[in-house]
Amino acid sequence: MWIDCEMTGLSLSEDALIEVAALVTDDELNVLGSGVDVVIKPPQQALEQMNDFVRTMHENSGLLPELERGMDMAQAQAMVLDYIREWVPDAGKAPLGGNSVGTDKTFLTRDMPELVDHLHYRVIDVSTIKELARRWYPRAYFQAPEKTGNHRALGDIKDSIDELRYYRHILFPADPGPTSDDARKVAALIKASPTGSGR
């Protein structure tokens, strides 16, 4: 369950959730359905206190002019949940996926708790894989696909899915992968030793 949010800033006490998009994929990262993208009308105070960087970003993406016609939070949550439940009817089954999804999840927990309750407690954060690639496989990191989402929620989700597809192909061995015996041998070596070699 891939979700991306756009906000007026990163402060939970002052900023507003203004766009939420969702896409469901299967285990092979194939997108199911057309997804959902909702624009939410924020309180005037949240608009007024946006800093220049965020305001310019949302102006350039075309999101800012859409906010006046945005829906309320209850409508937005219902639309996102309707799409998710079409593909994942049972609560607690689908982990939340995306880039730096911890920030998104804090705003969703505040504003769309029913949606968060439908998700699995685990997350699939592509940013983690990206940071590991930067440290361990820098050539792969620097060849990752360029982002094209333009700070719109649905576009950013598609970027995240493409990014994970890339890292899956470049970093994770294809089937059949390591044998069970090979995996057991490596597991026996890894005992949280200082070197990670089991010594």
C-alpha positions as CSV (number, residue, x, y, z in Angstrom):
1,M,0.0,0.0,0.0
2,W,1.8,3.0,-1.3
3,I,0.9,6.5,0.1
4,D,2.4,9.9,-0.4
5,C,1.3,13.1,1.2
6,E,1.8,16.8,0.6
7,M,1.7,19.2,3.5
8,T,2.0,22.9,4.1
9,G,5.1,22.1,6.2
10,L,6.4,19.5,8.6
11,S,5.0,20.8,11.9
12,L,2.3,18.5,13.3
13,S,1.1,21.4,15.5
14,E,0.9,24.0,12.8
15,D,0.8,22.5,9.3
16,A,-2.0,20.9,7.3
17,L,-2.3,17.8,5.1
18,I,-3.2,19.1,1.6
19,E,-2.9,16.1,-0.7
20,V,-3.0,12.3,-0.3
21,A,-2.5,9.8,-3.1
22,A,-2.5,6.0,-2.8
23,L,-1.6,3.1,-5.1
24,V,-1.8,-0.6,-4.3
25,T,0.8,-3.0,-5.8
26,D,1.1,-6.8,-5.6
27,D,4.2,-8.5,-4.4
28,E,5.9,-8.0,-7.8
29,L,5.3,-4.3,-7.7
30,N,2.5,-4.3,-10.3
31,V,0.0,-1.5,-9.7
32,L,-3.5,-2.6,-9.1
33,G,-6.2,-0.2,-10.3
34,S,-5.8,3.4,-11.1
35,G,-5.1,4.6,-7.6
36,V,-6.6,7.6,-5.9
37,D,-5.5,11.2,-5.5
38,V,-7.3,13.7,-3.3
39,V,-6.7,17.4,-2.6
40,I,-7.8,18.7,0.8
41,K,-8.7,22.3,1.5
42,P,-6.6,23.5,4.4
43,P,-7.4,26.0,7.2
44,Q,-6.5,29.5,6.1
45,Q,-4.0,29.8,9.0
46,A,-2.0,26.9,7.6
47,L,-1.8,28.6,4.2
48,E,-0.7,31.9,5.7
49,Q,2.2,30.4,7.8
50,M,3.7,28.4,4.9
51,N,7.4,29.3,4.4
52,D,8.6,30.6,1.0
53,F,10.3,27.4,0.0
54,V,7.1,25.3,0.5
55,R,4.9,27.9,-1.0
56,T,7.0,28.1,-4.2
57,M,7.2,24.3,-4.4
58,H,3.4,24.0,-4.3
59,E,2.9,26.9,-6.7
60,N,5.3,25.3,-9.2
61,S,3.6,21.9,-8.9
62,G,0.2,23.4,-9.5
63,L,-1.1,22.2,-6.2
64,L,-1.6,25.6,-4.5
65,P,-4.3,26.9,-6.9
66,E,-6.3,23.6,-6.4
67,L,-6.5,23.9,-2.7
68,E,-9.5,26.3,-2.6
69,R,-11.6,23.6,-4.4
70,G,-10.3,20.9,-2.2
71,M,-12.5,18.5,-0.2
72,D,-12.7,18.2,3.5
73,M,-10.7,15.6,5.5
74,A,-13.6,13.2,6.1
75,Q,-14.4,13.0,2.4
76,A,-10.7,12.6,1.5
77,Q,-10.2,9.7,4.0
78,A,-13.3,8.0,2.7
79,M,-12.1,8.1,-0.9
80,V,-8.7,6.8,-0.1
81,L,-10.1,4.0,2.1
82,D,-12.6,3.0,-0.6
83,Y,-9.8,2.5,-3.1
84,I,-7.6,0.6,-0.6
85,R,-10.4,-1.7,0.6
86,E,-11.2,-2.6,-3.0
87,W,-7.9,-4.3,-3.2
88,V,-7.0,-5.0,0.4
89,P,-10.4,-5.6,2.2
90,D,-8.9,-7.0,5.4
91,A,-7.3,-4.6,7.9
92,G,-3.7,-5.1,9.0
93,K,-2.6,-6.9,5.9
94,A,-0.9,-4.2,3.8
95,P,2.3,-2.4,4.9
96,L,2.7,1.3,4.2
97,G,5.2,1.9,1.4
98,G,6.9,5.0,0.1
99,N,9.9,7.3,0.6
100,S,10.5,8.7,4.1
101,V,7.0,7.4,5.0
102,G,7.5,8.1,8.7
103,T,6.6,11.7,8.2
104,D,3.6,10.9,6.1
105,K,2.4,8.4,8.7
106,T,2.5,11.0,11.5
107,F,0.2,13.3,9.6
108,L,-2.1,10.4,8.5
109,T,-2.3,9.3,12.1
110,R,-3.4,12.7,13.2
111,D,-5.9,13.4,10.3
112,M,-6.9,10.0,8.9
113,P,-6.7,7.5,11.8
114,E,-9.2,5.1,10.2
115,L,-6.9,4.8,7.2
116,V,-3.9,4.1,9.4
117,D,-5.8,1.5,11.4
118,H,-6.4,-0.4,8.1
119,L,-2.7,-0.6,7.4
120,H,-0.1,-3.1,8.7
121,Y,2.1,-1.7,11.4
122,R,5.2,-2.4,9.3
123,V,6.5,0.0,6.6
124,I,8.5,-0.4,3.4
125,D,10.6,2.7,3.2
126,V,12.5,3.0,0.0
127,S,14.6,5.7,1.5
128,T,16.2,3.0,3.7
129,I,17.3,0.9,0.7
130,K,18.5,4.1,-1.0
131,E,20.7,5.0,2.0
132,L,22.1,1.5,2.2
133,A,22.9,1.6,-1.6
134,R,24.6,5.0,-1.2
135,R,27.0,3.4,1.4
136,W,27.4,-0.1,0.0
137,Y,26.7,0.2,-3.7
138,P,27.4,3.8,-4.7
139,R,27.5,3.0,-8.4
140,A,24.0,1.6,-8.2
141,Y,22.9,4.6,-6.1
142,F,24.1,7.2,-8.6
143,Q,22.4,5.5,-11.5
144,A,19.0,5.3,-9.9
145,P,16.1,6.6,-12.0
146,E,15.5,10.4,-11.9
147,K,12.4,11.5,-10.1
148,T,9.7,13.1,-12.2
149,G,6.8,13.4,-9.6
150,N,7.2,17.2,-9.3
151,H,6.1,17.2,-5.7
152,R,2.6,16.0,-6.5
153,A,1.5,13.0,-4.4
154,L,0.5,10.6,-7.1
155,G,3.6,11.3,-9.2
156,D,5.9,10.9,-6.1
157,I,4.3,7.5,-5.4
158,K,5.0,6.3,-8.9
159,D,8.6,7.5,-8.5
160,S,8.9,5.5,-5.3
161,I,7.6,2.4,-6.9
162,D,9.9,2.8,-9.8
163,E,12.8,3.4,-7.4
164,L,12.1,0.1,-5.6
165,R,11.8,-1.7,-8.9
166,Y,15.2,-0.5,-9.8
167,Y,16.8,-1.4,-6.5
168,R,15.1,-4.8,-6.6
169,H,16.7,-5.6,-10.0
170,I,20.1,-4.1,-9.3
171,L,20.7,-5.2,-5.7
172,F,18.5,-8.2,-4.9
173,P,19.3,-11.6,-6.6
174,A,16.6,-12.9,-8.9
175,D,14.9,-16.2,-8.2
176,P,15.9,-18.7,-7.1
177,G,18.3,-16.5,-5.0
178,P,20.5,-18.1,-2.3
179,T,19.8,-21.7,-1.3
180,S,18.4,-22.4,2.2
181,D,21.7,-24.0,3.0
182,D,23.7,-20.9,1.9
183,A,21.4,-18.7,3.9
184,R,21.8,-20.8,7.1
185,K,25.6,-20.6,6.7
186,V,25.5,-16.9,6.5
187,A,23.0,-16.6,9.4
188,A,25.4,-18.7,11.5
189,L,28.2,-16.2,10.9
190,I,26.1,-13.1,11.7
191,K,25.9,-12.9,15.5
192,A,26.0,-9.1,15.9
193,S,29.8,-9.3,16.1
194,P,31.7,-6.0,15.7
195,T,32.8,-7.0,12.2
196,G,29.7,-8.9,11.1
197,S,31.8,-11.9,10.3
198,G,31.0,-13.9,13.4
199,R,34.5,-13.5,14.8
